[in-house]
Amino acid sequence: MRTEVVRPLSWCVIGIIASWVAVMGSVGTLYRYFPNEPLTLTFGLALTVISLIGIVRSARRGPWWCLIPTTVVAIAATIGIITDSTLLLLGLTISGFY
């Protein structure tokens, strides 16, 4: 396969994993393994931002049919960013939120 095809699809896989970490970190499933919730939320937020940047950059250079999976994964990553950033901001403003 050519790199124009491999790069967007690999960023799609990374984006799926990052959005899963972000959403599971916000609902508390990963909290059992990492007991520090702000750290888990920050880690999920950082992963989704990095994957979203990679998805956007690679989707521009890929073939037209790669726009479908990259768009779906970009939406999932955006949902992860919104949930993690909302919970982080609520934790910073409300004492005892975590």
CORZIRA-V382419 format. One line per field, one symbol per residue. phi: phi as a letter, one per 30 degrees, with the letter a starting at -180 (. if undefined). A space follows every 10 residues. Layout:
phi = ???
This chain:
phi = .dddcddddd dddddddddd ddddddcjdd ddcbdcdddd dddddddddd dddddddddd cddddddddd dddddddddd dddddddddd ddccdidd
